[in-house]
Amino acid sequence: MAITPLPTAPHPVLACADSIACALDGVLDVDLAMASTAQKRDALHLLTNLADRVEALRLDVIVESVDVAEADSARRISHWLTPRALTGSAPQARAENMATALKHSYPRLRSAVRRGAANLLQAQVVIRALDMLSDDVPLHIRTEAEERLVEACEHFNPEQLRVLGDKILEVIDPATYDDEERKQVEREHAKARAATRLHLTDNGDGTCDLRARIPDGSAARLKSILESFTSPRHDANTPSESRFLDPATGQRLPYDRVRGEAFCALLEALPSDVLPLHGGSTTTVVVTIDIEKLRTGLGVATLGDGTRITAAEARRLACQSQLLPAVLGSDSEILDWGRASRLFKSPQRMAAAHNHPTCQAEGCTVPSTWCEAHHRNPWSQGGRTDLRDLILLCPWHHHRVHDARSYVEYLPNGDVRFARRT
């Protein structure tokens, strides 16, 4: 008599996944609008916690699935997952790295995530903090650090945990904290410098995308400088001339637009005389423009790399040291290659700043050190570079003074008043 084999019971993890899938199918058509406030509150709490617990279980499966990768000739399980999960390679690689760290280095943290006592964002912060400890830290100190940080996950969010993680050795082992902190900062700094990148991509539509990764210290400096341009307290008193309003529509500009313009203003405000030489000169840009276009502000000009800008923009930049005009006559011969007296000298700027500590636009409080020197009588129309002709304007108002849509009035006290032409 043949013996019928007993059916193989599904693995508990598969049974768990199947029950979760069935439960989700059971609520596909549930109308959440009918749930009470208390029910939705409880659902949000439970589902948020469960999402991390399910992902923690998946991480456990990932770290134990080396044989799956080998069976299908994939170098890593993340490579196996990428085409099947359709999420891209980076998320799966991060998941595999985290799964490996939890299993082989941080078992207490792994258990906490599985139980729902810590979420995955907290776990990432804890792993980073523990990984930053040097090899000189004894094992029992590392173990205690992990235990303390896992306990802290019940009370602190990831950002707060990051601060605690940076100071964990000070709490556990103050005797070696100072030297370890120095080593840790040195490692972080070296790692940040090695990861520093900047990419520029020409979009072909008059814009360029900039993508960068820079050390925290440099980022903090950049943020501080940009805030000096974008701070509301530096705004003009006249609502119609607010730097936060679109000159064309009068609508408030999104903050990323304001900050983008601040970054451009920063580049234009950099003093070229302190920058390294490039091609035998400082970072001067040569612009080619027809003399009539320069006088009228109509038409376009061409930069050295072929980039086109408006003639009005060329007139504005001609006030600054970063642009050298190559002015062409009717037969395209060069009539003027710059002009020695085109740029205001440092003593002139200092004298103007003494008389006007801030941007001379009425109501604007941007410090004069961040302002650009503008010719009251345009240099492009034969204006002289004399102190009485020097007007200090912040980058935003310098754009406005060269905008044909703006009416500009120079007041007896030295202020500049702007109004929209109607």
C-alpha positions as CSV (number, residue, x, y, z in Angstrom):
1,M,0.0,0.0,0.0
2,A,1.4,3.4,-1.0
3,I,2.0,5.9,1.7
4,T,0.7,9.4,0.9
5,P,3.1,12.0,2.1
6,L,1.8,14.6,4.6
7,P,1.3,18.1,3.1
8,T,4.2,20.4,3.9
9,A,3.1,23.2,6.2
10,P,4.0,26.7,4.9
11,H,6.9,28.4,6.5
12,P,5.6,30.7,9.4
13,V,7.0,33.8,7.6
14,L,5.0,32.9,4.4
15,A,1.9,32.2,6.5
16,C,2.3,35.6,8.1
17,A,2.8,37.3,4.8
18,D,-0.3,35.5,3.4
19,S,-2.4,36.5,6.3
20,I,-1.3,40.1,6.0
21,A,-2.2,40.1,2.3
22,C,-5.6,38.5,3.0
23,A,-6.3,41.1,5.6
24,L,-5.4,43.9,3.3
25,D,-7.6,42.5,0.6
26,G,-10.4,42.4,3.1
27,V,-10.4,46.2,3.5
28,L,-9.9,47.2,-0.1
29,D,-13.4,48.6,-0.4
30,V,-13.8,50.0,3.1
31,D,-14.9,53.7,3.2
32,L,-12.6,55.4,5.7
33,A,-14.8,58.5,5.6
34,M,-17.2,56.5,7.9
35,A,-14.5,55.9,10.5
36,S,-14.6,58.1,13.6
37,T,-11.8,60.4,14.6
38,A,-10.7,58.0,17.3
39,Q,-10.7,55.1,15.0
40,K,-8.6,56.9,12.4
41,R,-6.2,58.1,15.1
42,D,-5.7,54.4,16.2
43,A,-5.4,53.2,12.6
44,L,-2.6,55.8,11.9
45,H,-0.7,54.7,14.9
46,L,-1.0,51.0,14.3
47,L,-0.3,51.1,10.6
48,T,2.7,53.3,10.9
49,N,4.2,50.9,13.5
50,L,3.2,47.8,11.5
51,A,4.8,49.2,8.3
52,D,8.2,49.3,10.0
53,R,7.7,45.9,11.6
54,V,6.9,44.3,8.2
55,E,9.9,46.0,6.6
56,A,12.1,44.7,9.5
57,L,10.8,41.2,8.8
58,R,11.7,41.7,5.1
59,L,15.2,42.7,6.2
60,D,15.6,39.5,8.1
61,V,14.5,37.6,5.0
62,I,17.0,39.6,2.9
63,V,20.0,38.8,5.0
64,E,19.2,35.1,5.0
65,S,18.6,34.9,1.2
66,V,22.2,34.7,-0.1
67,D,21.2,31.3,-1.6
68,V,18.4,33.0,-3.6
69,A,21.0,35.3,-5.2
70,E,23.4,32.4,-5.9
71,A,20.6,30.2,-7.4
72,D,19.7,32.9,-9.9
73,S,23.3,34.1,-10.5
74,A,22.9,37.5,-8.9
75,R,26.0,38.9,-7.2
76,R,23.9,40.2,-4.2
77,I,20.3,39.8,-3.1
78,S,19.8,43.5,-3.7
79,H,20.7,42.9,-7.4
80,W,18.1,40.1,-7.4
81,L,15.4,42.3,-5.9
82,T,15.9,45.4,-8.1
83,P,14.2,44.1,-11.3
84,R,11.5,42.3,-9.3
85,A,10.6,45.1,-6.9
86,L,10.8,47.9,-9.6
87,T,12.0,50.4,-7.0
88,G,15.5,51.0,-8.5
89,S,18.8,49.7,-7.1
90,A,19.6,52.2,-4.4
91,P,16.7,51.4,-2.0
92,Q,17.4,47.7,-2.2
93,A,21.1,48.2,-1.7
94,R,20.4,50.3,1.4
95,A,18.0,47.6,2.7
96,E,20.6,44.9,2.2
97,N,23.3,47.0,4.0
98,M,21.0,47.7,6.9
99,A,19.9,44.1,7.2
100,T,23.5,43.0,7.3
101,A,24.4,45.5,10.0
102,L,21.4,44.6,12.1
103,K,22.1,40.9,12.0
104,H,25.9,40.8,12.4
105,S,26.6,43.9,14.5
106,Y,23.5,45.1,16.4
107,P,21.3,42.3,17.5
108,R,19.6,44.3,20.3
109,L,18.6,47.0,17.8
110,R,17.4,44.3,15.4
111,S,15.1,42.9,18.1
112,A,13.8,46.3,19.0
113,V,12.8,47.0,15.3
114,R,11.2,43.6,15.0
115,R,9.1,44.2,18.2
116,G,8.1,47.7,17.1
117,A,10.1,49.3,19.9
118,A,12.2,51.2,17.4
119,N,11.4,52.4,13.8
120,L,13.6,52.1,10.8
121,L,14.6,55.8,10.7
122,Q,15.6,55.6,14.4
123,A,17.6,52.4,13.6
124,Q,19.5,54.2,10.8
125,V,20.6,56.9,13.2
126,V,21.6,54.4,15.9
127,I,23.6,52.4,13.3
128,R,25.4,55.5,12.1
129,A,26.3,56.6,15.7
130,L,27.6,53.1,16.6
131,D,29.5,52.8,13.3
132,M,31.3,56.1,14.0
133,L,32.9,54.7,17.2
134,S,36.5,53.8,16.6
135,D,38.0,50.3,16.8
136,D,39.7,51.4,20.0
137,V,36.4,51.5,21.9
138,P,36.1,48.2,24.0
139,L,33.3,45.7,23.2
140,H,31.5,46.2,26.5
141,I,31.3,49.9,25.9
142,R,29.9,49.3,22.4
143,T,27.3,47.0,23.9
144,E,26.3,49.5,26.5
145,A,26.1,52.2,23.9
146,E,23.7,50.1,21.8
147,E,21.5,49.3,24.8
148,R,21.3,52.9,25.8
149,L,20.4,54.1,22.3
150,V,17.8,51.3,21.9
151,E,16.2,52.4,25.1
152,A,16.2,56.0,23.9
153,C,14.2,55.0,20.8
154,E,11.1,54.8,23.0
155,H,11.3,58.5,23.8
156,F,13.2,60.4,21.1
157,N,12.8,61.1,17.3
158,P,15.6,60.5,14.8
159,E,17.0,64.0,15.0
160,Q,17.1,63.9,18.8
161,L,18.7,60.5,18.6
162,R,21.4,61.8,16.3
163,V,22.4,64.3,19.0
164,L,22.3,61.6,21.7
165,G,24.3,59.3,19.5
166,D,27.0,61.9,18.9
167,K,27.4,62.2,22.7
168,I,26.8,58.6,23.8
169,L,30.4,57.9,24.7
170,E,30.5,61.0,26.9
171,V,27.7,59.5,28.9
172,I,29.1,56.0,29.1
173,D,32.9,56.6,29.3
174,P,33.8,60.2,29.9
175,A,37.4,59.4,30.4
176,T,38.0,58.6,26.8
177,Y,35.3,60.8,25.3
178,D,37.4,63.8,24.4
179,D,39.9,61.9,22.4
180,E,37.3,59.7,20.7
181,E,35.2,62.8,19.9
182,R,38.2,64.4,18.2
183,K,38.8,61.2,16.2
184,Q,35.2,60.9,15.3
185,V,35.0,64.5,14.0
186,E,38.2,63.9,12.0
187,R,36.7,60.8,10.4
188,E,33.5,62.6,9.6
189,H,35.3,65.5,8.1
190,A,37.5,63.3,6.0
191,K,34.5,61.3,4.8
192,A,32.6,64.4,4.0
193,R,35.4,65.9,2.0
194,A,35.8,62.6,0.1
195,A,32.1,62.6,-0.8
196,T,32.1,66.3,-1.9
197,R,30.7,66.6,-5.4
198,L,29.2,69.3,-7.7
199,H,27.5,68.6,-11.1
200,L,26.3,71.2,-13.6
201,T,23.9,70.1,-16.3
202,D,23.0,72.5,-19.2
203,N,19.2,72.1,-19.8
204,G,19.4,73.9,-23.2
205,D,16.6,76.3,-22.3
206,G,18.6,79.1,-20.6
207,T,18.9,77.3,-17.3
208,C,21.4,74.9,-15.7
209,D,20.7,72.3,-13.0
210,L,23.2,72.3,-10.2
211,R,23.5,69.3,-7.9
212,A,26.0,69.2,-5.1
213,R,27.0,67.4,-2.0
214,I,29.2,69.4,0.4
215,P,30.4,69.1,4.0
216,D,28.0,70.3,6.8
217,G,30.3,73.2,7.6
218,S,30.3,74.5,4.1
219,A,26.6,74.0,3.9
220,A,26.0,75.9,7.1
221,R,28.1,78.8,5.7
222,L,26.2,78.8,2.4
223,K,22.9,78.7,4.2
224,S,23.9,81.7,6.4
225,I,25.0,83.7,3.4
226,L,21.8,82.9,1.5
227,E,19.7,83.9,4.5
228,S,21.4,87.3,4.6
229,F,19.9,87.8,1.1
230,T,16.5,86.3,1.8
231,S,15.8,87.5,5.4
232,P,12.4,89.2,5.5
233,R,13.9,92.0,7.7
234,H,16.0,93.0,4.7
235,D,12.9,93.5,2.6
236,A,11.9,96.9,1.3
237,N,9.1,98.8,3.1
238,T,7.1,99.3,-0.1
239,P,5.0,96.3,-0.7
240,S,5.0,96.7,-4.5
241,E,8.8,96.5,-4.5
242,S,9.1,93.5,-2.2
243,R,11.9,91.1,-3.2
244,F,9.4,88.3,-2.3
245,L,6.9,89.3,-4.9
246,D,7.1,88.4,-8.6
247,P,7.7,91.7,-10.5
248,A,5.4,90.5,-13.4
249,T,2.4,89.2,-11.4
250,G,2.7,90.8,-8.0
251,Q,2.3,87.3,-6.4
252,R,4.5,86.0,-3.7
253,L,7.5,84.1,-5.0
254,P,8.0,80.5,-3.7
255,Y,10.9,80.3,-1.2
256,D,13.0,78.0,-3.5
257,R,12.8,80.7,-6.2
258,V,13.9,83.4,-3.7
259,R,16.8,81.3,-2.5
260,G,17.8,80.5,-6.1
261,E,18.0,84.2,-6.9
262,A,20.0,84.7,-3.7
263,F,22.5,82.1,-4.9
264,C,22.9,83.9,-8.2
265,A,23.3,87.2,-6.3
266,L,26.0,85.6,-4.2
267,L,28.0,84.5,-7.3
268,E,27.7,88.0,-8.7
269,A,28.8,89.6,-5.4
270,L,32.0,87.6,-5.1
271,P,35.0,90.0,-5.5
272,S,36.9,88.8,-8.6
273,D,40.2,90.3,-7.3
274,V,40.4,87.7,-4.6
275,L,39.6,84.6,-6.7
276,P,42.3,82.4,-8.4
277,L,43.5,83.2,-11.9
278,H,41.8,81.3,-14.7
279,G,43.2,81.5,-18.2
280,G,45.6,84.2,-17.2
281,S,43.0,86.5,-15.5
282,T,40.5,86.5,-12.7
283,T,37.0,85.2,-13.3
284,T,36.1,88.0,-15.7
285,V,33.5,87.1,-18.3
286,V,33.8,88.7,-21.8
287,V,30.5,89.7,-23.4
288,T,30.2,90.7,-27.1
289,I,27.5,93.3,-27.9
290,D,26.6,95.8,-30.6
291,I,27.0,99.4,-29.5
292,E,23.5,100.3,-30.3
293,K,22.1,97.4,-28.3
294,L,24.3,98.4,-25.4
295,R,23.0,102.0,-25.5
296,T,19.3,101.1,-25.8
297,G,19.3,97.9,-23.7
298,L,17.4,96.1,-26.5
299,G,18.4,92.9,-28.2
300,V,20.9,90.2,-27.0
301,A,24.6,89.9,-26.2
302,T,26.8,86.9,-26.3
303,L,29.2,85.6,-23.6
304,G,32.5,83.9,-24.3
305,D,31.0,80.4,-24.2
306,G,28.2,81.3,-26.6
307,T,25.6,81.8,-23.9
308,R,23.1,84.5,-24.9
309,I,21.9,87.2,-22.4
310,T,19.7,90.2,-22.9
311,A,21.4,93.5,-23.6
312,A,19.7,94.9,-20.4
313,E,21.4,92.1,-18.4
314,A,24.7,93.0,-20.0
315,R,24.2,96.6,-19.0
316,R,23.5,95.6,-15.4
317,L,26.5,93.2,-15.3
318,A,28.7,96.0,-16.8
319,C,28.4,97.7,-13.4
320,Q,30.2,94.7,-11.8
321,S,33.8,93.6,-12.2
322,Q,32.9,90.1,-13.5
323,L,32.1,91.3,-17.0
324,L,34.4,92.9,-19.7
325,P,32.4,94.3,-22.6
326,A,33.7,93.9,-26.1
327,V,31.7,96.6,-27.9
328,L,31.2,96.2,-31.6
329,G,30.5,98.9,-34.2
330,S,28.3,98.6,-37.3
331,D,31.0,96.6,-39.1
332,S,31.5,94.2,-36.2
333,E,34.9,95.8,-35.4
334,I,35.8,96.1,-31.7
335,L,35.2,99.7,-30.6
336,D,36.0,99.2,-26.9
337,W,37.6,96.4,-25.0
338,G,36.5,97.4,-21.5
339,R,37.2,100.8,-20.1
340,A,39.8,101.5,-17.4
341,S,37.4,103.8,-15.5
342,R,34.4,101.5,-15.9
343,L,34.7,100.0,-12.4
344,F,34.4,101.8,-9.1
345,K,37.5,101.5,-7.0
346,S,37.6,100.2,-3.4
347,P,38.0,103.7,-1.9
348,Q,35.0,104.9,-3.8
349,R,32.9,102.0,-2.5
350,M,34.1,102.5,1.0
351,A,33.2,106.2,0.9
352,A,29.7,105.4,-0.5
353,A,29.2,102.7,2.2
354,H,30.2,105.2,4.9
355,N,27.4,107.5,3.6
356,H,24.9,104.7,2.9
357,P,25.4,101.7,5.3
358,T,22.6,99.8,3.5
359,C,21.2,99.4,0.0
360,Q,20.0,102.8,-1.2
361,A,16.7,101.5,-2.4
362,E,14.1,103.2,-0.2
363,G,13.4,101.0,2.8
364,C,15.9,98.3,2.0
365,T,18.2,97.2,4.8
366,V,20.6,94.8,3.0
367,P,24.1,95.8,4.3
368,S,26.2,97.8,1.8
369,T,28.9,95.1,1.9
370,W,26.5,92.8,0.0
371,C,25.5,95.6,-2.5
372,E,26.6,96.1,-6.1
373,A,27.9,99.4,-7.4
374,H,25.6,101.0,-9.9
375,H,26.2,103.9,-12.2
376,R,23.4,106.5,-11.8
377,N,24.1,107.7,-15.3
378,P,24.6,104.4,-17.2
379,W,28.2,103.6,-18.1
380,S,26.9,102.2,-21.4
381,Q,25.6,105.6,-22.2
382,G,28.8,107.4,-21.4
383,G,28.3,107.8,-17.6
384,R,31.4,108.5,-15.5
385,T,32.8,106.4,-12.7
386,D,32.7,109.2,-10.1
387,L,31.7,109.0,-6.5
388,R,28.7,111.2,-7.1
389,D,27.5,108.7,-9.7
390,L,27.9,105.7,-7.5
391,I,24.7,104.0,-6.2
392,L,24.9,101.0,-3.9
393,L,22.0,98.5,-4.6
394,C,21.4,95.0,-3.4
395,P,21.3,92.4,-6.2
396,W,17.5,92.4,-6.2
397,H,17.2,96.1,-6.6
398,H,20.1,96.2,-9.1
399,H,18.0,93.9,-11.3
400,R,15.0,96.3,-10.9
401,V,16.9,99.4,-11.8
402,H,17.8,97.8,-15.2
403,D,14.3,96.5,-15.7
404,A,12.4,98.6,-18.3
405,R,9.2,98.0,-16.4
406,S,10.5,99.9,-13.3
407,Y,10.3,103.7,-12.9
408,V,13.3,104.9,-10.9
409,E,13.5,108.1,-8.9
410,Y,16.7,109.3,-7.3
411,L,15.7,111.2,-4.1
412,P,17.7,114.2,-2.6
413,N,18.7,112.1,0.4
414,G,20.4,109.6,-1.8
415,D,17.6,107.0,-1.6
416,V,16.3,105.3,-4.8
417,R,12.5,105.0,-5.1
418,F,11.0,102.3,-7.4
419,A,7.5,102.2,-8.9
420,R,5.9,100.0,-11.6
421,R,5.4,101.6,-14.9
422,T,1.7,101.6,-15.9
